[in-house]
Amino acid sequence: MIPTRVAVFLLLLFGVIFPTFSCISNATDVVLSEQGTLIWVVIMLTVVVIACAYVAGSVLTNANYTVFAKDELYHLGFSVAILVGFSSLVLLSCNVADLFYTSFFHNIEGSLQGDCFNENSMQATASCYMGLVKGDATSLSKSYIKNYLDKLMDSTFAWSIQLPLVNSYTSTAGAYKRIISNQYDLILNSFLVPALMSVSMQKIVLDFIRENIIQWILPAAFVLRVFIPTRQMGNILIALALGLYILVPFMYVFNFAMYDASNSSEDCQNMKDAVCDNAVDGSCSSPAQACSNPNSFWNVGRLIPVAFFLPNLTIVILITFLSCMHKALRVIG
């Protein structure tokens, strides 16, 4: 079995030999270009502490100081190795993920087609697709609000017959439309508005990950990783940065592939009886009419997994990754 330390360095070397152009190839330079100057200050401070501990151990013949100095020197060397090779690690991770979603999902009919697939990275693709889903949720919400108000206004229609010297009769002929209006209102407030809020927040998070993880989170992670009392916190932040920058966009690309696949008219027509409502969907005399209606329950149902279930699944997988990555960093350095 290959030792863990050897496996890590082989992965770093593999990332240098087989780079990919769709990921940040100079992640180390990006880390050092922002708040990364603090890293060198902390490294020098740690070197001074290690040197003082070694001198104290030699002068006072105290083995505890000497062991402490050697142990911290190893940790410092490993931190520097991670910092220098982090670009290769990002390249390797992106390369594997890009290869997977490019070769697999590109061959699925109706999946990852259009401008989003032509983006140059998973992060950009995930953000682009989230923008499309947000657009679908916004259009549906606007349409349901308009229909809700139209039916509510139509429900007030009434006509009267007045017989002189006898009586007058009034009939609220459009009152039944209040029920249809309530259907629009129920779906809007129970599903569409929460889905739109969820998708909008996810879009903000994906854009933040795309623009700030490498530039800000990683420098702080390496500063904490090198500094002795906060080493475990640094390990957690390094794992978090890798998970957010690599794993989360990959999972979102996977999720949006399923969202695209659910756009198939054949699948909708097979579920026509379950998603069709004559009042809200209009004429449901044929599956094609039910599925072509932009207000159909099928289009509402497509938003629910993307807005609620799949993000929670991504969070669960991310937490599992963070736990495993933190344990690995804790064991090897």
Helices and strands as residue ranges (DSSP letters): H 4-17, H 27-33, H 37-59, H 63-105, G 115-118, H 122-154, E 159-163, E 167-171, H 177-187, I 188-192, H 193-212, I 213-217, H 218-226, G 228-230, H 231-242, I 243-247, H 248-261, H 265-270, H 272-275, H 278-281, H 287-292, H 297-304, I 305-309, H 310-332
